[in-house]
Amino acid sequence: MNRSENRMPGRAPLREAKPLVAALLFAFLAPCVGAEPGAAVSDFTFIQASDVHAPMAQSKATISRIPGLGEIDLAPFGVKVPKPGFVIVTGDMNEFGGGSGTWAEYLSYWKGCKIPVYHGLGNHDNTWHANLKFLRDLGLGPCYSFDKYGCHFVSLMTPTLQDPRPSIGEEEIIWLRQDLAKVRPRMPVFVFFHHPLGGTEFASRYDYDRLLDVLRRYNTVLLMAGHSHGHVYRPVQGIDQTTGGSTFGPTAGFAVISVKNGVLREAYWKAGEPAPSLKIFEKPLPAKASYPEVEIRSPAFRASAGEDTLSISANLTGPVALEQAAYVVDDELEGELKLSGSEPTWTATGNADLSKLLPGAHCLRVSFTKGEEHYTRSTEFFFETTNRPTAWRAYLAASSKVTPAVAGGVVYVGANDGNLRAFDARTGKELWTVETGAEILAEPLVDGGMVYSANGLGVVSAYTLAGKKVWSFTAGDAVYSSPVMADGKVIFGCNNGRLYAVDAATGKQAWVNKDGTYAVESKPCVWNGKVYYGAWDEYIRCVDVGTGKLLWRRLGEGSRIAKGAKRYYSPADAMPLVADGKLIIADRNMMVTILNAETGEPSGSLKGVSATGVSQDGKFAYLRKLDGHVVKIDSSGKEIWSLRAQVGAIPTAPTEKNGVVYVSSGKGIVSAIAADSGKLLWQYQGSPQLFVMCSVACDGENAYLTAFDGSLTAIRCGGR
């Protein structure tokens, strides 16, 4: 048997299955089994199942039909196609992630399937309790590829880890370029993922434009998505795209995709019908990529523009009679470009006025047009104003949700590639890098001459300030909860619902609190000998810092008032805080619960808040509101001031340092606000319209943030 695969870094190697379980594991390990890369395309059929949402009895019944399928009558096209050779699953395998045995429930649906099954993650798989660790346990991971029937198949992860919003991580773009570089130019490429490209849930169009710019260079014949529960043809910017329905609901079923005699066809098979009845689309399998080659020559990728005028130059090469060209910056600033040349070589040139832009990172899209056809390419650049607010930028080569930790003139940060890095806070020079083996979502903890970091394998490690490992502790599931220090213990939550405390010097477990029944994602809060944490089981808990014994628990306000799906509204993704003796925590219902921190007795609630932060003196709280405002309140909930800062629903806390409050919008607009008056001091664009999901860290000299373009940016605090 020929074995070949390409997996995203940071994954456990595949292992040979033992005889008793080999039949079952084959379905999940099969991405390593493929055709020879040079093989011609043969006739084949596969099934796309999507949006299973286990545990779901109807989905189990729908999937049970797949193992017995033989030759299929594609009635809408009047042809019969071969029996399916494999299955792809385009996400939402579970309803609330795979905790509490629901992942095993999902796997049981495929127990009788003797053909390979390729699983991909959806937003329901990655929120509440991310399923990525479970995929690793099967030898898979966030992205992988395989060859079959002379074609190349790619699985991508569009859902953000521990967040419902879709994104295309920088590490995925890097992996995809490397993966496709090994593919023959004419080899058909099929790509599957969860969120349809072109949707408004992404941070911006640039988020998925970066992906399309890569895919259009190859013979990408079909994109297969889920998420919508619909079964429709949804082309996106020159590439055919379909959505695969759902295995439950009023139109429960699955898609049948086949190549026969050089023709690609897709139909939808509703559960209960004798054959597929809905025609999705049909086309001859392309022999090669047909999209023209578009190149942006100026500005260069991630180049700095130091003046208010940006010079733009782009080329298109291809058999197209063009009519005009244009540019768009940040999906807001747009204008026409001068088009010159003739078929097949065209040039577009012009200038963009940047004077109204914030300093920082921006994206540019150039579009060549013929009638209703648009041929585009995107890039990103930096705009530096005359007062030079950027102290430095470092490239992590991976997206990051991690709030940087700053101590002793060093910035420590982790990223989705599993690397923990240290940078000189003054210069941005990288001091050291440690590979931890899986994605890092937790903020590093720096205390007592040690750096503590956690990753998606559940490994919490202690390092010296020089990056040398001292000890490691392995929890029972992924650890995305940022560790805190209390009473000589490193305390953190885990996706198995437990709160752990380990000895800071030795890494030995001091205690574990098992009262939580679902994932603990957010950073705990320590105050007055107590540890407070929220969980995805609807509750806020208080435990004794010395023993881990539960002192009290209270239902979060969002779950309490919710009429259904109460777990969805848990106080779990935004960290708790204590201000002037009151525990304050936001939840997924955008409610704030205020409790007496000693007793847990209710003291009030607020609406429309995604996250809260505490003032430096511990007396006030800052609210991140859905209407875009940052609000300062006292511990009773009384408003002190309010400022519109475009913050929105990202559940990360505002932070205060030396009388200044720092907060970033979801697209990276960093605002510095006077803590006493609420006056806006300055703003900066920290991301080229890609997500920023960290809090802004500050050491008094610079403000630091990470972004999904793989950047770590230091912004000067003074002289603005």
C-alpha positions in Angstrom: 0.0 0.0 0.0 1.5 3.4 -1.0 1.3 5.9 1.9 1.8 9.6 1.3 0.4 12.5 3.2 1.0 16.1 4.0 0.0 17.4 7.4 0.1 20.7 9.2 3.1 21.0 11.6 2.6 20.2 15.2 0.8 16.9 14.8 1.5 13.5 16.2 2.7 11.0 13.6 0.4 8.3 12.3 0.8 4.9 13.9 0.0 1.5 12.6 -3.4 0.2 14.0 -3.5 -3.0 16.0 -5.4 -5.8 14.3 -8.5 -5.7 16.5 -9.1 -2.0 15.8 -7.6 -1.7 12.3 -10.9 -1.7 10.5 -12.3 1.1 12.5 -9.2 3.3 12.5 -8.6 2.9 8.8 -11.5 5.3 8.2 -9.8 8.0 10.2 -6.2 7.4 9.3 -6.9 7.1 5.6 -5.6 10.6 4.6 -2.2 8.9 4.4 -3.4 6.6 1.6 -3.4 8.0 -1.9 -2.8 7.4 -5.6 0.5 8.0 -7.2 0.9 11.8 -7.8 1.4 11.3 -11.5 -1.6 9.1 -12.0 -4.3 10.1 -14.6 -7.8 11.0 -13.4 -10.0 8.0 -13.2 -13.8 7.7 -12.7 -14.6 8.1 -9.0 -17.3 9.1 -6.6 -17.3 10.4 -3.0 -19.8 11.6 -0.4 -19.8 14.9 1.3 -21.6 14.8 4.7 -21.9 18.1 6.6 -23.3 19.6 9.8 -23.9 16.5 11.8 -24.3 18.1 15.2 -23.9 14.9 17.2 -25.6 13.8 19.3 -28.4 13.9 16.8 -30.5 10.8 16.1 -31.5 11.9 12.6 -27.9 12.4 11.6 -27.0 9.0 12.8 -29.8 7.5 10.7 -28.8 9.5 7.6 -25.1 8.5 7.9 -26.1 4.8 8.4 -27.1 4.7 4.7 -23.6 5.6 3.5 -21.7 2.3 4.3 -24.0 0.2 2.1 -23.9 2.3 -1.0 -23.0 0.7 -4.3 -23.2 2.1 -7.8 -25.3 5.3 -7.7 -27.9 6.5 -10.1 -27.4 10.2 -10.5 -30.9 10.6 -11.9 -30.7 14.4 -12.4 -27.9 13.9 -14.9 -29.1 10.6 -16.4 -25.8 8.7 -15.5 -24.7 6.0 -13.1 -21.5 6.5 -11.2 -19.2 4.2 -9.3 -19.8 3.3 -5.7 -18.3 5.9 -3.3 -14.6 5.6 -2.6 -14.5 7.8 0.5 -16.4 10.4 2.5 -15.5 14.0 3.5 -17.1 15.7 6.5 -17.2 19.5 6.3 -17.6 20.4 9.9 -20.0 20.8 12.8 -19.5 17.2 13.7 -20.7 18.0 17.2 -23.2 20.4 18.6 -21.1 21.9 21.5 -17.7 20.6 20.7 -16.7 17.0 21.6 -16.7 17.1 25.4 -18.6 14.8 27.8 -18.4 11.8 25.4 -20.0 13.5 22.4 -16.9 13.0 20.3 -17.1 9.3 20.8 -20.8 9.5 20.0 -20.0 11.1 16.7 -17.3 8.5 15.8 -19.8 5.8 16.5 -21.9 7.0 13.6 -19.1 5.9 11.3 -18.4 2.6 12.9 -19.7 0.5 10.1 -18.1 2.5 7.3 -15.4 0.5 5.5 -14.3 3.3 3.2 -12.1 6.2 4.4 -13.7 9.1 6.2 -11.9 12.5 6.2 -13.1 14.8 9.0 -12.9 18.6 9.0 -13.7 21.0 11.9 -16.6 23.4 12.0 -17.4 26.3 14.3 -19.5 24.1 16.5 -16.5 21.8 16.8 -14.1 24.6 17.7 -16.2 26.6 20.1 -17.0 25.5 23.7 -14.7 22.5 23.5 -12.4 22.5 20.5 -12.1 19.1 18.8 -8.7 19.7 17.4 -7.0 17.5 20.0 -9.4 14.7 19.1 -8.4 15.0 15.5 -4.8 14.7 16.6 -5.6 11.6 18.5 -6.6 10.1 15.2 -3.4 11.2 13.5 -5.0 14.2 11.8 -4.9 17.9 12.5 -6.2 21.4 11.4 -5.0 21.0 7.8 -4.1 17.9 5.7 -4.0 16.7 2.2 -4.1 13.4 0.2 -4.0 12.2 -3.4 -6.7 9.9 -4.8 -7.8 9.0 -8.4 -5.2 11.3 -9.9 -6.6 14.3 -7.9 -5.3 16.3 -4.9 -7.6 16.8 -1.9 -7.1 19.5 0.8 -8.8 19.9 4.1 -8.6 23.4 5.7 -9.7 24.7 9.0 -11.8 27.8 8.7 -13.3 28.0 12.2 -11.2 29.9 14.7 -10.1 27.9 17.7 -12.3 28.5 20.8 -14.3 31.1 18.9 -17.3 30.9 16.6 -16.0 33.3 14.0 -14.3 32.0 10.8 -10.8 32.9 9.9 -7.9 31.8 7.6 -4.8 31.6 9.8 -1.4 32.8 8.6 0.0 29.3 9.4 -2.7 27.8 7.1 -1.7 30.0 4.2 2.0 29.1 4.7 1.1 25.4 4.9 -1.1 25.5 1.8 1.6 27.2 -0.3 4.0 24.5 0.7 1.5 21.7 0.1 0.4 22.9 -3.4 4.0 23.5 -4.5 4.3 19.7 -4.7 1.3 19.3 -6.9 1.5 19.0 -10.7 0.3 22.1 -12.5 -2.6 20.3 -14.2 -3.6 18.1 -11.4 -7.2 18.7 -10.3 -7.4 20.1 -6.7 -10.5 19.7 -4.5 -10.6 21.8 -1.3 -13.0 21.2 1.6 -13.7 23.3 4.7 -16.6 24.5 6.8 -17.4 28.2 6.1 -18.4 29.2 2.5 -15.9 31.7 1.2 -17.6 35.0 0.4 -19.6 35.1 3.7 -19.8 38.1 5.9 -18.7 36.3 9.1 -15.0 36.6 8.2 -13.1 39.6 9.5 -13.0 41.0 6.0 -12.8 40.0 2.4 -9.0 40.1 2.7 -9.3 37.2 5.1 -10.4 34.8 2.4 -8.9 36.7 -0.6 -5.5 35.6 0.6 -6.7 32.0 0.3 -8.2 32.4 -3.1 -5.0 34.1 -4.4 -3.1 30.9 -3.6 -5.8 28.5 -4.9 -6.2 30.3 -8.3 -2.6 29.5 -9.2 -3.5 25.8 -9.4 -6.2 23.7 -11.1 -8.6 24.2 -8.3 -11.8 22.6 -9.6 -14.1 22.7 -6.6 -14.5 24.2 -3.1 -16.8 22.2 -0.8 -18.2 23.9 2.3 -20.8 23.4 5.0 -22.2 25.7 7.7 -25.3 27.0 5.9 -27.2 23.6 6.1 -28.1 24.3 2.5 -27.1 22.4 -0.7 -26.4 25.0 -3.3 -24.0 26.1 -5.9 -22.1 29.2 -4.7 -19.2 30.2 -6.9 -16.7 32.6 -5.4 -14.4 34.9 -7.5 -13.8 32.5 -10.3 -13.8 29.2 -8.5 -16.8 26.8 -8.2 -18.0 26.3 -4.7 -20.9 24.2 -3.3 -22.3 23.7 0.2 -23.1 20.2 1.3 -26.4 20.4 3.2 -26.9 18.7 6.6 -27.4 15.2 7.8 -30.4 16.4 9.9 -33.3 18.8 9.5 -36.1 19.2 6.9 -33.7 18.5 4.0 -31.5 16.0 5.7 -29.1 14.1 3.4 -25.7 14.3 1.8 -24.0 15.4 -1.4 -22.8 12.9 -4.0 -19.8 14.2 -6.0 -18.4 12.2 -9.0 -16.1 12.4 -11.9 -17.1 10.2 -14.9 -15.7 10.4 -18.4 -14.0 13.7 -17.6 -17.2 15.4 -16.3 -17.6 16.6 -12.7 -21.1 16.4 -11.2 -22.7 17.0 -7.9 -26.2 16.0 -6.7 -27.9 16.1 -3.3 -29.4 12.9 -1.9 -32.2 13.6 0.5 -32.6 11.0 3.3 -35.5 8.7 2.6 -35.3 9.0 -1.2 -34.2 6.1 -3.4 -31.6 8.1 -5.3 -30.2 11.6 -5.5 -32.8 14.0 -6.9 -31.4 17.5 -6.7 -28.9 18.7 -9.4 -26.3 21.0 -7.9 -23.9 21.5 -10.8 -22.1 19.9 -13.7 -19.0 20.8 -15.7 -16.2 19.2 -17.7 -13.2 18.6 -15.4 -10.8 21.5 -16.3 -7.5 20.4 -17.8 -5.7 23.4 -16.2 -6.2 26.6 -14.3 -7.9 29.3 -16.5 -7.7 32.3 -14.2 -5.3 35.0 -15.5 -2.1 35.7 -13.7 -2.5 38.9 -11.6 0.6 40.4 -9.9 0.8 43.5 -7.7 4.2 45.0 -8.3 3.8 48.0 -6.0 3.5 48.2 -3.1 5.6 45.1 -2.4 4.1 42.7 0.1 4.3 44.2 3.6 6.2 47.1 2.4 6.1 50.4 4.3 4.5 53.5 2.8 6.0 56.6 4.5 4.1 59.2 2.6 0.4 60.1 2.3 0.4 58.8 -1.4 0.6 55.1 -2.2 1.9 54.2 -5.6 0.1 51.3 -7.1 1.2 49.1 -10.0 -0.2 45.8 -11.1 0.0 43.4 -14.1 -2.5 40.9 -15.6 -1.3 38.3 -18.1 -4.0 36.2 -19.9 -6.3 36.0 -22.9 -8.7 38.7 -21.6 -9.9 41.9 -23.3 -10.0 44.2 -20.3 -12.1 47.3 -19.9 -11.0 48.9 -16.6 -9.0 48.6 -13.4 -9.5 49.8 -9.9 -8.2 49.5 -6.3 -9.7 49.2 -2.8 -7.9 49.8 0.5 -9.4 48.2 3.6 -12.7 47.7 1.7 -13.3 51.5 2.3 -11.0 53.6 0.2 -11.4 53.0 -3.5 -10.5 54.5 -6.8 -9.7 53.9 -10.5 -6.4 52.9 -12.0 -5.1 53.8 -15.4 -5.3 50.7 -17.7 -2.7 50.3 -20.4 -1.5 47.5 -22.7 -3.4 44.9 -24.7 -4.3 41.3 -24.6 -2.5 39.2 -23.2 -0.5 41.7 -21.1 -2.0 44.6 -19.2 -0.8 47.1 -16.7 -2.7 49.2 -14.2 -1.1 52.1 -12.4 -2.2 54.9 -10.1 -2.1 56.5 -6.7 -4.1 56.2 -3.5 -4.4 59.0 -1.0 -3.7 57.6 2.5 -4.0 60.8 4.4 -7.3 59.7 6.1 -5.9 56.3 7.1 -4.7 55.4 10.6 -1.0 54.5 10.8 -0.3 50.8 10.8 -1.3 47.7 8.7 -3.7 47.9 5.7 -4.8 45.7 2.9 -5.0 46.5 -0.8 -7.0 44.8 -3.6 -6.5 45.4 -7.3 -9.2 44.4 -9.7 -9.1 44.1 -13.5 -12.6 44.1 -15.1 -14.2 42.8 -18.2 -18.0 43.2 -18.1 -19.1 41.4 -15.0 -15.9 39.4 -14.7 -13.4 40.7 -12.1 -9.8 39.4 -11.8 -8.2 40.4 -8.5 -5.2 40.1 -6.3 -4.6 41.3 -2.8 -1.7 42.4 -0.6 -0.9 44.2 2.6 1.2 47.2 3.4 2.2 49.4 6.3 1.5 53.1 6.5 3.8 55.0 8.8 3.0 58.6 9.6 5.6 61.3 10.2 5.5 60.9 14.0 6.5 57.2 13.5 4.2 55.6 16.1 5.5 52.0 15.3 8.3 51.0 17.6 8.8 47.6 15.8 7.1 44.7 14.2 8.0 41.0 14.3 6.7 38.3 12.1 5.5 35.1 13.9 4.7 33.1 10.7 1.4 32.1 12.4 -1.8 33.7 13.6 -2.1 34.3 17.3 -4.9 35.0 19.8 -2.4 35.3 22.6 -2.1 38.4 24.7 1.7 39.1 25.0 3.3 39.0 28.4 5.9 41.7 29.1 8.4 41.5 31.9 12.0 42.6 32.5 12.3 44.2 29.1 11.2 41.0 27.2 7.9 40.3 25.4 6.8 36.6 25.5 4.2 35.4 23.1 2.8 32.1 21.7 1.0 31.4 18.4 -1.0 28.8 16.5 2.2 27.1 15.2 3.0 26.0 18.7 6.0 28.2 19.2 6.7 30.2 22.3 8.9 33.2 21.5 10.7 35.9 23.4 11.6 39.3 22.0 13.6 42.3 23.2 10.9 44.8 24.1 12.9 47.8 23.0 14.2 46.5 19.6 11.9 43.6 18.6 14.9 41.3 18.2 13.9 37.7 18.7 15.8 36.2 21.7 14.7 32.6 21.6 12.0 30.2 20.3 10.7 27.0 21.9 8.6 24.5 20.0 5.9 23.2 22.3 4.2 20.8 19.8 0.7 22.3 19.5 -1.1 25.6 19.2 -0.8 28.1 22.0 -3.9 30.2 22.9 -3.0 30.9 26.5 -1.1 34.0 27.6 2.3 33.2 29.0 2.8 33.7 32.7 6.0 35.3 33.8 6.7 35.0 37.5 9.7 34.4 39.8 12.3 34.2 37.0 10.2 31.6 35.1 7.9 31.6 32.1 4.9 29.3 32.1 3.1 28.3 28.9 0.2 26.0 27.9 -0.8 24.4 24.6 -3.5 22.4 22.8 -2.1 19.1 23.8 -2.7 19.9 27.4 1.0 20.4 28.2 1.8 23.1 30.6 5.6 23.8 30.8 7.9 26.0 32.8 11.0 27.6 31.2 13.8 29.7 32.4 14.0 33.3 31.1 16.5 31.9 28.6 14.0 29.4 27.2 15.3 26.3 28.9 12.6 23.8 29.9 12.4 23.1 33.6 9.3 20.9 33.9 6.1 19.9 32.1 2.7 18.8 33.3 0.1 17.2 31.1 -3.5 17.8 31.8 -6.4 15.7 30.6 -7.3 17.8 27.6 -6.3 20.9 25.7 -5.3 23.9 27.9 -6.4 27.2 26.4 -6.9 28.9 29.7 -4.1 31.4 30.6 -2.3 30.4 33.8 -2.2 32.6 36.9 0.1 32.5 39.9 -1.2 32.2 43.5 0.3 30.9 46.7 3.2 29.3 44.8 0.9 27.5 42.4 0.3 27.8 38.7 -3.5 27.7 38.3 -5.3 27.1 34.9 -8.4 25.7 33.4 -8.7 22.8 31.0 -11.0 21.7 28.3 -12.0 18.7 30.4 -13.8 21.1 32.7 -11.2 20.9 35.5 -9.2 23.6 37.2 -5.7 22.5 38.0 -3.1 23.9 40.4 0.5 22.7 40.1 3.5 23.6 42.2 5.3 26.4 40.4 8.8 25.1 41.3 8.3 21.4 40.5 5.3 21.0 38.2 3.7 18.5 40.6 -0.1 18.6 40.9 -1.1 20.4 44.1 -4.9 20.0 43.6 -7.5 19.7 41.0 -11.1 21.0 41.2 -13.5 18.7 39.3 -16.8 20.6 39.9 -16.9 22.0 36.3 -18.7 19.8 33.8 -17.5 21.3 30.6 -14.5 23.2 29.2 -12.8 25.9 31.2 -11.4 28.3 28.5 -10.8 31.8 30.1 -8.1 33.0 32.4 -9.0 32.5 36.1 -9.0 35.4 38.5 -7.3 35.3 41.9 -8.3 37.6 44.8 -8.2 37.4 48.6 -7.2 33.7 48.8 -9.8 32.7 46.2 -9.8 31.6 42.6 -12.7 32.5 40.3 -13.5 30.9 37.0 -16.3 30.5 34.4 -17.0 27.3 32.4 -19.0 26.3 29.4 -21.5 24.6 31.8 -23.3 27.9 32.6 -21.7 28.5 36.0 -19.2 30.8 37.7 -17.3 29.1 40.5 -15.2 30.2 43.5 -12.6 27.8 45.0 -10.1 28.0 47.8 -6.7 28.9 46.5 -5.0 26.6 49.0 -7.1 23.4 48.5 -9.2 23.9 45.4 -12.3 23.2 47.4 -15.5 24.7 46.0 -16.7 27.6 48.1 -19.7 28.6 45.9 -21.1 28.6 42.4 -23.6 30.8 40.7 -25.4 30.5 37.4 -24.3 33.1 34.9 -26.9 35.8 34.1 -26.9 35.0 30.3 -27.6 31.3 30.9 -30.1 32.1 33.6 -32.3 34.2 31.3 -31.8 32.1 28.1 -34.9 30.2 27.0 -32.9 27.5 25.2 -29.4 26.2 24.6 -28.2 27.6 27.9 -24.7 26.2 27.5 -24.2 28.5 24.5 -24.6 31.5 26.8 -22.2 30.5 29.5 -19.8 32.9 31.3 -16.8 31.1 29.8 -14.9 33.0 27.0 -14.4 36.3 28.9 -12.2 36.4 32.0 -13.7 37.3 35.4 -12.3 40.2 37.4 -12.7 41.6 40.9 -13.3 45.3 41.3 -13.7 46.8 44.8 -14.9 43.5 46.2 -17.3 42.7 43.3 -16.9 39.8 40.9 -17.7 40.9 37.4 -17.8 38.6 34.4 -19.3 38.8 30.9 -20.9 35.8 29.1 -21.8 34.7 25.5 -25.3 36.2 25.9 -23.5 39.6 26.2 -24.7 39.9 29.8 -22.5 40.9 32.8 -23.0 39.2 36.1 -22.0 41.2 39.2 -21.6 39.2 42.4 -20.3 39.8 45.9 -16.8 38.3 45.6 -16.8 36.9 49.1 -20.3 35.3 49.2 -21.3 35.0 45.5 -24.6 36.8 46.3 -26.0 38.6 43.2 -25.3 42.4 43.1 -26.6 43.3 39.6 -26.3 42.7 35.9 -25.6 44.7 32.7 -26.5 44.1 29.0 -24.7 44.4 25.7 -21.1 43.6 27.0 -18.7 41.1 25.5 -15.8 41.5 27.9 -14.6 43.4 31.0 -11.3 44.6 32.3 -10.2 45.9 35.7 -8.5 49.3 36.4 -4.9 49.3 37.6 -6.0 50.3 41.1 -8.6 47.5 41.3 -11.5 49.8 42.0 -13.2 50.1 38.6 -14.1 48.0 35.6 -14.0 48.7 31.8 -16.7 47.3 29.6 -16.2 46.3 26.0 -19.7 46.9 24.6 -21.5 45.6 21.5 -22.4 49.1 20.4 -18.7 49.9 19.9 -18.2 51.8 23.2 -15.7 51.4 25.9 -17.3 52.2 29.2 -15.8 52.8 32.7 -18.0 51.8 35.6 -17.7 51.6 39.4 -18.3 48.3 41.2 -22.0 49.0 41.4 -22.3 49.2 37.6 -22.6 53.0 37.6 -21.2 54.6 34.4 -18.2 57.0 34.8 -17.6 57.7 31.2 -18.2 56.2 27.7 -16.3 56.5 24.5 -17.0 55.0 21.0 -13.9 52.9 20.0 -15.3 50.4 17.5 -14.7 47.5 19.8 -17.6 45.0 19.1 -18.1 41.5 20.3 -14.6 40.0 20.6 -14.4 38.7 24.2 -11.0 40.2 25.2 -10.5 42.7 28.0 -9.5 46.3 28.0 -6.3 46.9 30.0 -5.0 49.9 31.9 -1.4 51.0 32.3 -0.1 54.3 33.9 -3.5 56.0 33.5 -4.2 54.9 30.0 -6.7 52.3 28.8 -5.8 50.2 25.8 -8.2 48.2 23.7 -8.3 46.8 20.2 -11.3 46.3 17.8 -11.8 42.9 16.2 -10.0 44.2 13.0 -7.1 45.7 14.9 -8.0 49.4 15.6 -6.0 50.0 18.8 -7.4 52.9 20.9 -5.6 54.6 23.8 -8.0 56.3 26.2 -7.4 58.5 29.2 -8.5 56.4 32.2 -9.7 59.4 34.3 -11.7 61.2 31.6 -12.4 58.8 28.8 -10.7 61.1 26.3 -9.3 59.4 23.1 -5.6 59.9 23.1 -4.6 58.1 19.8 -5.5 55.2 17.5 -3.5 52.8 15.4 -4.3 50.1 12.9 -2.7 46.9 14.2 -3.9 44.5 11.6 -4.7 44.5 7.8 -8.4 43.9 8.4 -7.7 40.5 9.9 -8.8 39.5 13.4 -7.2 40.7 16.6 -8.4 38.5 19.5 -5.9 39.5 22.2 -5.9 42.1 24.8 -3.4 44.9 24.4 -0.4 44.5 26.7 1.7 47.5 27.8 4.9 48.1 29.8 4.6 51.9 29.8 6.9 52.4 26.8 5.1 50.4 24.1 1.7 48.7 23.6 1.9 45.2 22.2 -0.6 43.1 20.3 -0.8 40.0 18.1 -2.9 39.5 14.9 -4.0 36.8 12.5 -1.6 38.1 9.8 1.2 36.6 12.0 2.4 39.9 13.4 3.5 41.0 16.8 3.4 44.8 16.9 4.9 47.3 19.4 3.3 50.8 19.3 4.9 53.7 21.1 2.9 55.0 24.0 4.3 58.5 24.4 4.8 61.5 22.2 1.6 60.9 20.2 
